[in-house]
Amino acid sequence: MKTHFTVLLALFVAISAYAHTAPPHAQIRRIWVHAHNMTDSVYFDHNMNNIRFYLTNEESIPADSVEYRIFLKGVDDNWITPIEKDWHFYSDLNPGDYTFKAQCRYNDGAWGPEIIRDFTIKKPWWRTTPALLAYIIIISGITTYIVYLLRARIKIKNQLRLERKNQLFKNELVLHASREFRTPLIIIRSIIEKLKNENDRLSPTDIRHLRASSRSLMQMVEQLAGYGEPGHEDRQIQKEKSSEDAETPINTDTRAVIAVPDIHLGEVLKRDMQKSLEVVLSDGSDISSIIEERAPDAIVLDTDLTEINAYTHLHKLKTDPATANIPVILISTFDNSRSLLRAIRSEADDYLAKPFSGEVLTAMVIKNIKVAREKTSKPQDYILDRKPVYENKSDKLFLAKLEKTVNSHLADNEFDVNALARTLEMSRVQLYNKLKELNGMTPVEYLRDRRLERAATLLRESDLSVKEVRDRVGMPDATNFHRRFKEKFGTSPAAYK
């Protein structure tokens, strides 16, 4: 019995000796965060950044007999000794990934194996990648908007600067013009004063001075108003050439209705024109009844009428069989290219820009009346497709070239009478006169007629939709196309197809 006890005592002493000489194994007993046990957690929220590590060892050796050392990667530069024997506290840790290491030893012996624990403190939502992208987008948007505002401000400043320059230029122009007006006005006034004496009569020299002065005033007014539209000067020079025939009456029964908003202008025009034809004045409000009662041979419409819309009434006249053949002349200031283009593309037989002389308007009215009468009195020499039969070889060549040119540009809705005249190397007036002479149609009517004929062919012989047909014939305006098509063929494009 004594022998067994001795053996067990020796074994215990040996084991104890080994236990106190072999390196111990460190363990993490607990991780404490804000009064919460987070030993089993790997991810901590951004506000859980004050962490306390509690240590122990696998051999259960008392803490007084064991020395610990720790290392937190990203915080510690080297191994450190815990605050207390078996725990350590880290505070205000930044979001990120961390690795915690710990070792222990007994009686200044060798350090035991490392224990490693990885954990992550998550970023707050406002520091996440989506949040950063949102910040970038917001900042970029704000920056772009600021740049836009700065550019807009610079643009406005430049516009204001340009407007100031333009205003200064206009002021100087008006001042210069007012000075230039004085000379012709003085001449005109002096001649008028001369007429106060009933015994005095105008001499050829007086008349020449009056004409020269009025021409100078007209030129200065046109320059002042900015009349620089293409073809305007050529046109003014042309109805001036025609003024030589203005005083030759067609016959005593010829009558024209003039609708103008200014009664004084109407009286002046009436005085100048009544040498050649009878003139009936209107302010536009009673023009329909006047036309019905007086049956005029021509109508002059001022686009500045306040009682009626000149273009609307023009369309009404041209779509009414009773008045469709009456020539209509538009008069206007045409102070910009848009208003001039509208007149060119309208259903008017002719147009005249202000200022003009009564002689010019008279000549234009007489010419259009003659053309209209020739058209209605001419024997029918047209075949079904409206191509006239001519024996003149040059006329045939001209019509062939005209048809080929128009057909090649039908799809171009910008191809108008001006473009046609340029292509044929003719002035607009020459084209108008030539076409009226050969087939009684104005260039506007001819272009529209060819487009509608082509549209009818496409509707009959193809599967194209009405919209596609409109585009093919250069008439993209649906309302205008349907109205014109119905006027010519008596039915809508859809029904015709």
Secondary structure, DSSP 8 states (H G I E B T S, - for coil): -HHHHHHHHHHHHHHHHHHTTS---EEEEEEEETTEE-TT-SEE-TT---EEEEEEETT---GGGEEEEEEEETT-SS-B--SSSSEEEE-S--SEEEEEEEEEEETT------EEEEEEE---GGGSHHHHHHHHHHHHHHHHHHHHHHHHHHHHHHHHHHHHHHHHHHHHHHHHHHHHHHHHHHHHHHHHHHTTSTT----HHHHHHHHHHHHHHHHHHHHHHT---TTHHHHHHHHHHGGGGTTS-S-TT-EEEEE-S-HHHHHHHHHHHTTTSEEEEE-STTHHHHHHHH--SEEEEETT-SSS-HHHHHHHHHHSTTTTTS-EEEEE---SHHHHHHHHHSS-SEEEESS--HHHHHHHHHHHHHHHHHHHHS---B-TT--B----HHHHHHHHHHHHHHHHTTT-TT--HHHHHHHTT--HHHHHHHHHHHHS--HHHHHHHHHHHHHHHHHHHS---HHHHHHHTT---HHHHHHHHHHHHSS-HHHH-
